[in-house]
Amino acid sequence: MKTCTRIAVGLILLASLLPASAASPVASGSREALFVSDGIEGWSLGVDGSSIRRDATIAGFLDRLEATTYGGFVGWRGVPWLTLYTVLGQADADLGVDTLGDGFYWALGLQATVWQMDMLDPEFLSGRWSIRLGAEYASADLSSGEWQDVSASLRLQYEIFVETVETTQKIPYSLALYAGPMYSGLDGNVSVNGFREDFEADEDIGVVAGIELSISHNVLLGIGAEYFDDVTWVGSLRYKF
């Protein structure tokens, strides 16, 4: 018992001899930082999905490519008229009776507003008109094949605001309609009986149309259709900071 008492007294004396800084809490460090950010304005997060239907030529024969993609979206608006983005997710695909399986899907792209005009008169056409350019490279690395798609579109967009254009800073809820020409060069390969067979989409020029609904100041819901020789459906949900 006396031995324990001596040990306790010794520990107390040792603690009293330590420098004051050694007993300081960790949280008492500097409040300064190497890099300082005012916030994350200009960034956007969301989810994307698509259901692809395209005619494709393989070994000289026409077949049907059916694929689905879904993934997480991260976008950055470096300047007010330009957004750069990436999508990371999963995809699966079939080419006729041959399956490409499923696997990793990713995309890099940009969206740019090249022209914009707020129209107030005539009243039935009041809203915001704009021309938008989109470009994207997408790739899917699947268990029994792969495909890549280089696409670009030029869209005329008409945005209808809940209130007049001048009050959009107060109430930014809107409904946007868009349409325009689109290019999509899709090709890839699939494993057939142990051999790799190349394929490519039969049509690469088509049209795109869709609708975007701003359901709140930060949340945007979109659905669209791309038509080449069949309809490809695309959908998106965005949260803008």
VMD Tcl script that draws the C-alpha trace (Angstrom):
set ca {
  {0.00 0.00 0.00}
  {2.84 2.36 0.89}
  {4.49 1.51 -2.44}
  {1.38 2.54 -4.39}
  {1.17 5.81 -2.45}
  {4.80 6.59 -3.26}
  {4.21 5.91 -6.98}
  {1.16 8.19 -7.06}
  {3.01 11.01 -5.31}
  {5.92 10.59 -7.72}
  {3.67 10.85 -10.77}
  {2.07 14.04 -9.42}
  {5.47 15.61 -8.82}
  {6.65 14.60 -12.31}
  {3.58 16.14 -13.93}
  {4.15 19.39 -12.07}
  {7.68 19.61 -13.50}
  {6.56 19.25 -17.15}
  {6.58 22.43 -19.34}
  {3.26 24.21 -19.48}
  {3.05 23.70 -23.25}
  {3.10 19.93 -22.82}
  {-0.16 20.14 -20.92}
  {-1.80 22.48 -23.47}
  {-4.86 21.15 -25.33}
  {-4.41 20.13 -28.98}
  {-7.09 22.60 -30.10}
  {-5.01 25.59 -29.01}
  {-3.03 25.66 -32.29}
  {-2.95 28.52 -34.79}
  {-6.22 29.63 -36.34}
  {-4.45 30.55 -39.58}
  {-4.42 28.23 -42.63}
  {-2.17 27.80 -45.64}
  {-5.18 28.08 -48.00}
  {-8.41 29.91 -47.25}
  {-11.67 29.43 -49.18}
  {-14.75 31.63 -49.00}
  {-17.00 28.66 -49.82}
  {-17.75 26.10 -52.52}
  {-19.77 28.28 -54.86}
  {-19.47 27.19 -58.46}
  {-19.51 23.46 -57.64}
  {-22.39 21.11 -58.33}
  {-23.10 17.51 -57.33}
  {-25.64 15.05 -58.64}
  {-26.50 11.76 -60.28}
  {-26.81 10.88 -63.98}
  {-28.40 7.96 -65.77}
  {-29.08 6.86 -69.33}
  {-30.77 4.08 -71.28}
  {-28.98 3.70 -74.62}
  {-30.56 2.16 -77.73}
  {-28.45 2.30 -80.92}
  {-28.08 0.26 -84.09}
  {-24.49 -0.97 -84.44}
  {-22.52 -2.74 -87.14}
  {-20.41 -5.76 -86.13}
  {-18.57 -8.02 -88.59}
  {-20.54 -6.45 -91.44}
  {-23.93 -7.16 -89.87}
  {-26.38 -4.77 -88.26}
  {-27.22 -5.45 -84.61}
  {-28.73 -3.59 -81.65}
  {-26.70 -2.11 -78.78}
  {-28.63 -1.76 -75.54}
  {-26.86 -0.26 -72.54}
  {-27.57 1.51 -69.27}
  {-25.30 3.85 -67.34}
  {-25.58 5.53 -63.96}
  {-23.11 7.45 -61.85}
  {-22.24 10.38 -59.66}
  {-21.73 13.81 -61.18}
  {-19.26 16.50 -60.06}
  {-19.20 19.83 -61.89}
  {-17.20 23.03 -61.54}
  {-18.18 26.40 -62.99}
  {-14.87 28.22 -63.31}
  {-16.47 31.13 -65.17}
  {-20.20 31.98 -65.31}
  {-20.67 30.62 -68.85}
  {-18.62 27.38 -68.63}
  {-19.02 24.20 -66.56}
  {-16.51 21.34 -66.57}
  {-17.67 18.01 -65.19}
  {-16.93 14.35 -64.63}
  {-19.18 11.33 -64.09}
  {-18.07 8.13 -62.36}
  {-20.28 5.06 -62.12}
  {-21.36 1.73 -63.57}
  {-22.59 0.49 -66.95}
  {-23.86 -2.69 -68.55}
  {-24.49 -3.48 -72.20}
  {-25.66 -6.11 -74.66}
  {-25.09 -6.27 -78.40}
  {-27.77 -8.50 -79.85}
  {-27.31 -11.96 -78.30}
  {-23.79 -11.09 -77.14}
  {-23.29 -9.52 -73.74}
  {-20.59 -7.01 -72.87}
  {-21.31 -7.55 -69.17}
  {-21.04 -4.78 -66.63}
  {-18.22 -2.66 -65.27}
  {-16.79 0.78 -64.69}
  {-18.14 3.84 -66.51}
  {-16.72 7.35 -66.60}
  {-17.13 10.55 -68.58}
  {-15.50 13.97 -68.93}
  {-17.30 16.89 -70.49}
  {-18.10 20.56 -70.70}
  {-21.20 22.70 -71.06}
  {-20.93 26.28 -72.34}
  {-23.46 29.05 -72.88}
  {-22.25 30.86 -76.01}
  {-25.17 33.30 -76.41}
  {-28.01 34.54 -74.22}
  {-30.87 37.04 -74.49}
  {-33.66 37.99 -72.10}
  {-36.86 38.64 -74.04}
  {-39.68 40.67 -72.47}
  {-41.81 41.46 -75.53}
  {-43.98 39.93 -76.90}
  {-45.24 38.72 -73.54}
  {-46.12 35.20 -74.71}
  {-42.45 34.68 -75.67}
  {-40.98 36.35 -72.58}
  {-38.16 34.37 -71.05}
  {-34.49 33.66 -71.55}
  {-33.24 32.39 -74.90}
  {-29.75 30.89 -75.14}
  {-27.50 28.78 -77.34}
  {-25.55 26.11 -75.49}
  {-22.68 23.91 -76.55}
  {-21.97 20.53 -74.98}
  {-19.11 18.09 -75.52}
  {-18.32 14.81 -73.79}
  {-16.04 11.78 -73.88}
  {-17.49 8.69 -72.20}
  {-16.02 5.21 -71.76}
  {-17.22 1.91 -70.32}
  {-14.79 -0.89 -69.42}
  {-16.96 -3.98 -69.09}
  {-16.32 -7.61 -68.21}
  {-16.68 -8.88 -71.81}
  {-16.11 -5.76 -73.87}
  {-15.86 -2.01 -73.89}
  {-17.22 1.05 -75.66}
  {-16.36 4.71 -76.07}
  {-18.51 7.64 -77.13}
  {-17.36 11.07 -78.32}
  {-20.35 13.39 -78.51}
  {-21.18 17.06 -79.07}
  {-24.41 19.02 -79.25}
  {-25.60 22.54 -80.09}
  {-28.84 23.41 -78.30}
  {-31.32 26.25 -78.50}
  {-32.81 26.69 -75.04}
  {-35.90 28.61 -73.95}
  {-36.27 29.19 -70.21}
  {-39.58 30.27 -68.69}
  {-39.42 31.85 -65.25}
  {-42.10 31.78 -62.60}
  {-41.84 35.56 -62.41}
  {-40.43 38.05 -64.90}
  {-36.79 37.85 -65.91}
  {-35.90 40.86 -63.71}
  {-36.94 39.03 -60.52}
  {-34.99 35.84 -61.12}
  {-32.53 36.75 -58.38}
  {-35.42 36.60 -55.91}
  {-37.33 33.67 -57.38}
  {-35.11 31.60 -59.69}
  {-37.60 28.75 -60.22}
  {-37.84 28.03 -63.92}
  {-38.73 25.57 -66.64}
  {-36.34 25.19 -69.57}
  {-36.96 23.50 -72.93}
  {-34.13 22.72 -75.33}
  {-33.52 21.05 -78.68}
  {-30.82 20.86 -81.32}
  {-28.51 18.72 -83.45}
  {-26.14 16.20 -81.90}
  {-23.12 14.15 -82.97}
  {-22.22 10.86 -81.28}
  {-19.39 8.63 -82.48}
  {-19.81 5.41 -80.51}
  {-17.66 2.32 -81.02}
  {-16.19 -0.55 -79.04}
  {-15.59 -4.28 -78.99}
  {-17.15 -7.40 -77.52}
  {-15.80 -10.88 -76.77}
  {-17.45 -13.48 -79.02}
  {-16.36 -17.14 -78.64}
  {-13.04 -16.03 -77.21}
  {-12.34 -13.47 -79.95}
  {-12.70 -9.70 -79.86}
  {-15.08 -8.27 -82.45}
  {-15.19 -4.52 -83.13}
  {-18.47 -2.67 -83.54}
  {-19.56 0.89 -84.19}
  {-22.84 2.79 -84.11}
  {-24.62 2.84 -87.45}
  {-25.72 6.50 -87.20}
  {-23.67 9.29 -85.67}
  {-25.81 12.36 -86.50}
  {-29.06 12.88 -84.62}
  {-31.10 15.29 -82.53}
  {-31.47 15.93 -78.82}
  {-34.37 17.48 -76.90}
  {-35.32 17.76 -73.28}
  {-36.68 19.63 -70.31}
  {-35.01 21.01 -67.17}
  {-36.98 21.98 -64.08}
  {-35.50 24.13 -61.31}
  {-37.53 22.83 -58.38}
  {-35.72 25.11 -55.91}
  {-32.93 27.65 -55.84}
  {-30.29 24.89 -55.82}
  {-31.97 21.75 -57.20}
  {-32.31 21.03 -60.93}
  {-34.09 18.02 -62.42}
  {-33.61 17.12 -66.08}
  {-34.86 14.53 -68.57}
  {-33.98 14.31 -72.24}
  {-34.06 12.15 -75.35}
  {-31.41 11.60 -78.02}
  {-32.56 10.21 -81.35}
  {-30.28 8.58 -83.93}
  {-32.00 5.41 -85.15}
  {-33.78 4.84 -81.84}
  {-34.38 6.80 -78.65}
  {-31.78 7.06 -75.89}
  {-33.21 8.42 -72.63}
  {-31.09 10.47 -70.24}
  {-31.87 11.84 -66.79}
  {-30.08 13.97 -64.23}
  {-30.46 15.48 -60.78}
  {-28.23 18.38 -59.69}
  {-27.54 20.30 -56.52}
  {-25.74 23.57 -57.19}
  {-23.73 25.29 -54.46}
}
mol new
graphics top color blue
foreach p $ca { graphics top sphere $p radius 0.5 }
foreach p [lrange $ca 0 end-1] q [lrange $ca 1 end] { graphics top cylinder $p $q radius 0.2 }
display resetview
